[in-house]
Amino acid sequence: MRLNRRRFLEAVPIASLGLAAGSSAHAQYGGAPPGGAMPSADMDTLVVLAGDTLPRNPAAEPARLQALLDRHAKPADGYLAGGAVAELEAKFSALLGKEDTVFMPTGTLANHIALRLLCGENRHALVQQESHVYRDESNTVTTLSGINLVPLAPGGAAPTLEELNAAIERAEAGPYPIKVGAIALESPVRRAQGASLTPALVAGIANIARAKKIPLHLDGARLLLMSGMEGFRVTDYCAHFDTVYVSLYKYLGAPFGGVLSGPRPLMAKARELRHLFGGAIYHGWQAALPALDALDGVEERYARVRAAGERLLAALERTPGFKVKRIENGSNLAVLEFAPQRLAGLEERLQKANVRLSKLNEGKAQLGFNESILRRDTDYLLKALAG
């Protein structure tokens, strides 16, 4: 399949590729660095110490997609059936250790369908207060499926086992018992600065859920950012959950979409509900091809990203004029505080080194580690930050 620039830009708007048309590479990372506008960047060597995704030049995206098309004899799908979409679904099933996987155009739809199916007639679900399901989906689950979401762990990443047991007890042992239909967990939790639920905590929650016959859903939009975390392995982690959602565009280079994985009979129903809610779009290959390409070796790559981020944080901690705030059980985020002397000349150093930060606020910046950190060694990045 040949794809010219016009057809690609019609199919996939530039804004959806992570960079706005005509903008600098830094626009998606919180604005220009201190002191002024960002000049044009060399995207092939650019290191962005912010966000989850590898920065890309929108002008080069048609050629990237064409190269992917040239490697696939039959990439096209029809209403998300066949082609690269089916290949992606099979690849995710193997990665997550699930029987079947369904392509979803959005994460909101994936989470909603998962909770609707798991709850059935028991329309009472326990969620983290800081989760995407509770804070960022505009009451979708309640409005469209009548499921009452009960928020736990306000201001934190995850409920304790005691808090979870208490919530189940309140629902199921009251004067008018209510069966808990599902427990949804997000990990990493973006509203908790990327804090992750440890494998040990997830195992403890799963033990409670199994004893109470409550199904579990994982909003693992950024799940693969946990690669390299002590005790973490994707299939082992996902084994505790009945259903798992993973994003395609946050760090897998796709312009949109996600996947929902779980038991085959449940995923057959998920495909029916996807159509019912208007999610059976005509084509998904534009998202499936880049994600397929990114999945090869993804656990190893993000383990390397984690290790590179750790090396940089350790070097900054040893350097006077910097203060590092680590996130407990963090994924790829940390906060870096600059002493005034380190701010002097920072903009020029970063521009010369082709390194970008998120917007500084009162001398602090949130660091985010993505695959671009692998383009330079620790000494190079430390020199750009410290001088």
C-alpha positions in Angstrom: 0.0 0.0 0.0 1.4 3.4 -1.0 0.6 6.3 1.1 1.4 9.8 0.0 1.7 12.8 2.4 -1.8 14.1 1.6 -3.5 10.8 2.3 -1.6 10.3 5.5 -2.4 13.8 6.9 -6.0 13.3 6.0 -6.1 10.0 7.9 -4.1 11.0 10.9 -4.2 14.7 11.9 -0.7 16.2 12.8 -2.0 17.3 16.2 -2.6 13.7 17.1 1.0 12.7 16.5 2.2 14.5 19.6 3.4 17.7 18.1 1.3 20.5 16.8 1.9 21.6 13.2 4.3 24.4 12.9 5.4 24.2 16.5 8.7 23.5 18.1 9.4 20.1 19.6 9.2 21.5 23.1 5.6 22.7 22.8 4.2 19.4 24.1 6.4 19.6 27.2 5.0 22.5 29.1 6.2 25.5 27.1 9.5 27.1 26.3 12.5 26.8 28.6 13.3 29.7 31.0 13.9 33.0 29.2 12.3 32.6 25.7 11.2 30.6 22.7 12.6 27.3 21.7 14.6 27.2 18.4 14.1 24.3 16.0 15.4 21.0 17.3 17.3 18.2 15.6 14.6 15.5 16.3 17.0 12.6 15.7 19.2 13.6 18.6 16.7 15.5 20.7 16.5 14.3 24.4 13.3 15.4 26.1 13.5 14.9 29.8 9.7 15.1 30.1 6.7 13.0 29.1 6.4 9.3 28.2 6.9 9.2 24.5 9.7 9.5 22.1 9.5 12.9 20.4 8.9 12.8 16.7 9.0 15.2 13.8 5.4 15.3 12.3 6.9 16.1 8.8 8.7 12.7 8.9 5.6 10.7 10.0 4.3 9.9 6.4 7.7 8.3 5.6 7.7 6.4 8.8 4.3 5.0 8.2 5.1 4.2 4.6 8.1 2.2 5.7 5.9 0.2 8.1 3.4 -0.4 5.3 6.1 -1.7 3.0 6.9 -4.4 5.6 3.4 -5.7 5.9 1.8 -7.5 2.9 -1.8 -7.0 4.1 -2.0 -4.2 6.7 -5.5 -3.0 6.1 -8.4 -3.9 8.4 -12.1 -3.5 7.9 -13.9 -2.1 10.9 -11.0 -3.3 13.1 -11.1 -6.9 11.8 -8.0 -8.5 10.2 -4.8 -6.9 9.0 -2.4 -5.1 11.3 -5.1 -4.8 13.9 -5.5 -8.5 14.3 -1.8 -8.9 14.4 -1.5 -6.3 17.1 -4.3 -8.0 19.2 -2.5 -11.3 19.0 0.8 -9.8 20.0 -0.7 -8.1 23.0 -2.4 -11.3 24.1 1.0 -13.0 24.2 2.6 -10.0 26.0 -0.1 -9.7 28.7 -0.7 -13.4 29.0 -4.4 -13.2 28.1 -6.6 -15.3 25.8 -7.8 -12.5 23.6 -7.3 -8.8 22.9 -9.6 -6.2 21.4 -8.5 -3.0 19.8 -10.2 0.1 21.3 -10.1 3.6 19.8 -9.8 5.2 23.2 -8.8 4.3 26.7 -12.0 5.7 28.1 -14.0 3.2 26.1 -11.7 0.4 27.1 -12.0 1.1 30.8 -15.8 1.6 30.5 -16.4 -1.6 28.7 -14.2 -3.6 31.1 -16.1 -2.4 34.1 -19.5 -2.9 32.5 -18.7 -6.5 31.6 -17.0 -7.4 34.9 -19.8 -5.8 37.1 -22.7 -7.3 35.2 -25.7 -6.7 37.4 -23.6 -5.9 40.5 -23.2 -2.2 39.6 -20.9 -1.2 42.4 -17.1 -0.8 41.7 -14.2 0.2 43.9 -11.6 2.6 42.3 -8.8 4.8 43.3 -9.9 8.4 43.8 -6.9 9.6 41.8 -7.5 7.2 39.0 -8.2 8.1 35.4 -11.5 6.2 35.6 -12.7 8.4 38.5 -11.1 11.7 37.7 -10.8 12.0 33.9 -13.7 10.2 32.2 -16.6 12.5 33.0 -18.6 9.9 34.9 -18.8 7.8 31.8 -19.1 4.5 33.7 -21.9 5.8 35.9 -23.7 7.8 33.2 -23.7 5.1 30.5 -23.8 1.9 32.5 -25.3 2.9 35.9 -22.3 1.7 37.9 -21.6 3.4 41.2 -17.9 4.2 41.5 -16.7 4.2 45.1 -13.4 6.2 45.4 -10.6 4.9 47.7 -7.2 6.3 48.8 -7.8 10.1 48.3 -4.6 11.9 47.5 -2.6 8.6 47.2 -1.7 6.1 44.6 -3.5 3.0 46.0 -5.7 1.8 48.9 -4.2 -0.3 51.7 -5.5 -3.8 52.1 -7.2 -2.6 55.3 -9.0 0.2 53.4 -10.0 -2.2 50.6 -11.4 -4.7 53.1 -13.3 -2.0 54.9 -14.9 -0.7 51.6 -16.0 -4.3 50.7 -17.4 -4.7 54.3 -19.4 -1.5 54.1 -21.0 -2.6 50.8 -21.6 -6.2 51.4 -22.3 -6.4 55.2 -24.6 -3.5 55.7 -28.3 -3.6 56.5 -29.0 -3.5 52.7 -26.1 -5.6 51.3 -24.6 -4.5 47.9 -22.4 -7.0 46.0 -19.1 -5.3 44.8 -19.1 -6.0 41.1 -15.4 -5.1 40.3 -12.3 -3.5 41.6 -10.4 -1.2 39.1 -6.8 -0.4 39.7 -4.6 2.1 37.7 -0.9 1.5 37.6 1.2 3.6 37.2 -1.1 6.4 38.5 -0.4 9.6 36.6 -2.3 11.8 39.1 0.1 10.4 41.8 3.1 11.5 39.8 3.5 8.1 38.2 3.6 6.1 41.4 3.1 2.4 40.7 1.3 -0.3 42.6 4.0 -2.8 43.6 3.7 -6.4 42.6 3.3 -7.4 46.3 0.4 -4.9 46.8 -1.3 -6.1 43.7 -1.0 -9.7 44.8 -2.5 -8.8 48.2 -5.4 -7.1 46.6 -5.9 -10.0 44.2 -6.1 -12.4 47.2 -8.8 -10.4 48.8 -10.7 -10.1 45.5 -10.5 -13.8 44.8 -11.8 -14.7 48.3 -14.7 -12.3 47.7 -15.2 -13.4 44.1 -14.7 -9.9 42.9 -13.2 -9.5 39.4 -10.2 -7.1 38.9 -9.5 -4.7 36.0 -6.2 -3.0 35.4 -6.0 0.4 33.8 -2.5 -0.2 32.6 -2.4 2.7 30.2 1.3 3.2 31.1 1.9 -0.3 32.3 5.1 -0.9 30.3 6.8 2.1 32.0 7.1 -0.3 35.0 9.6 -2.5 33.1 12.8 -2.8 35.1 11.0 -2.3 38.4 12.1 -4.7 41.1 9.9 -7.8 41.0 7.9 -6.7 38.0 7.2 -8.8 35.0 4.4 -7.9 32.6 2.7 -11.3 32.4 3.1 -12.0 36.1 1.6 -8.7 37.0 -1.3 -9.0 34.6 -2.1 -12.5 35.8 -3.8 -11.1 38.8 -6.4 -9.2 36.6 -9.3 -10.4 34.7 -9.0 -7.5 32.2 -6.1 -5.2 31.2 -6.1 -2.0 29.2 -2.9 -0.6 27.7 -2.5 2.6 25.7 -1.0 2.7 22.2 -0.3 6.4 21.9 1.2 7.3 25.2 4.5 5.6 24.5 4.1 3.2 21.6 4.2 5.7 18.8 0.6 5.4 17.7 -1.6 8.4 16.9 -4.5 7.0 18.9 -6.0 3.9 20.5 -5.5 1.2 23.1 -6.2 -2.5 23.7 -8.3 -4.4 26.1 -7.3 -7.9 27.0 -9.0 -10.7 28.9 -10.8 -14.1 28.6 -12.0 -14.9 25.1 -15.8 -15.1 25.9 -15.6 -11.7 27.6 -13.6 -10.1 24.7 -16.3 -11.3 22.3 -18.8 -9.3 24.3 -16.3 -6.4 24.4 -16.4 -6.3 20.6 -20.2 -6.2 20.6 -20.1 -3.3 23.1 -17.4 -1.5 21.2 -19.8 -1.4 18.2 -22.8 -0.4 20.5 -20.9 2.6 21.8 -19.7 3.8 18.4 -16.2 2.5 18.6 -16.1 0.2 15.6 -14.2 2.7 13.5 -13.6 1.8 9.8 -9.8 1.5 10.1 -7.3 1.1 12.9 -4.2 0.1 10.9 -2.8 3.7 11.2 -2.4 3.1 15.0 -1.8 -0.6 14.9 1.3 -0.5 12.6 3.4 1.9 14.7 2.4 0.1 17.9 3.3 -3.3 16.4 6.7 -1.9 15.6 7.2 -0.5 19.0 6.2 -3.7 20.8 9.3 -5.6 19.6 11.7 -5.6 22.6 9.5 -3.1 24.5 10.1 -4.5 28.0 13.9 -4.5 27.5 13.9 -0.9 26.1 11.9 0.5 29.0 14.0 -1.3 31.5 17.0 0.5 29.9 15.1 3.8 30.1 14.5 3.2 33.8 18.1 2.4 34.4 19.3 5.5 32.5 16.9 7.7 34.5 18.2 6.2 37.7 21.8 6.9 36.7 21.0 10.5 35.9 19.1 11.0 39.2 22.0 9.5 41.1 24.5 11.8 39.3 22.3 14.9 40.0 22.1 13.9 43.7 25.9 13.9 43.9 26.1 17.4 42.2 25.9 20.5 44.4 23.0 22.8 43.4 20.5 20.1 42.7 17.8 18.5 44.8 16.0 15.4 43.6 12.6 14.4 44.8 11.9 10.8 44.0 8.5 9.3 43.8 7.9 6.3 46.0 7.4 3.2 43.8 7.8 5.6 40.9 7.7 4.8 37.2 9.4 7.4 35.1 8.9 10.7 36.9 10.8 12.7 39.5 11.1 16.3 40.5 14.4 18.3 40.1 15.0 21.5 42.1 17.7 23.9 40.8 19.7 26.2 43.0 19.9 29.8 41.6 23.5 29.3 40.4 22.4 26.2 38.4 19.7 28.3 36.6 22.4 30.7 35.2 23.0 29.8 31.6 20.6 26.8 31.7 18.6 27.8 28.6 21.7 28.2 26.5 23.2 24.9 27.7 20.0 23.0 27.0 19.7 24.5 23.5 23.3 23.8 22.6 23.0 20.2 23.9 19.6 19.7 22.2 18.0 18.7 25.5 14.6 19.9 26.7 12.9 20.1 30.1 9.3 20.7 31.2 8.5 24.3 32.1 10.3 25.4 35.2 8.1 26.5 38.1 9.8 28.3 41.1 13.1 26.7 40.2 11.6 23.2 39.9 11.0 20.9 36.9 9.3 17.6 36.6 11.6 15.1 35.0 10.1 12.4 32.8 12.1 9.6 31.2 11.3 8.2 27.8 13.3 6.5 25.1 15.0 9.7 24.1 17.2 9.5 27.2 18.9 6.5 25.6 20.3 8.9 22.9 22.9 10.4 25.3 25.0 9.1 28.2 24.7 10.3 31.7 27.8 12.6 31.7 26.4 14.4 28.6 23.0 15.1 30.2 24.6 16.1 33.5 26.8 18.6 31.7 23.8 20.1 29.9 21.9 20.5 33.2 24.8 21.6 35.4 27.3 23.3 33.1 
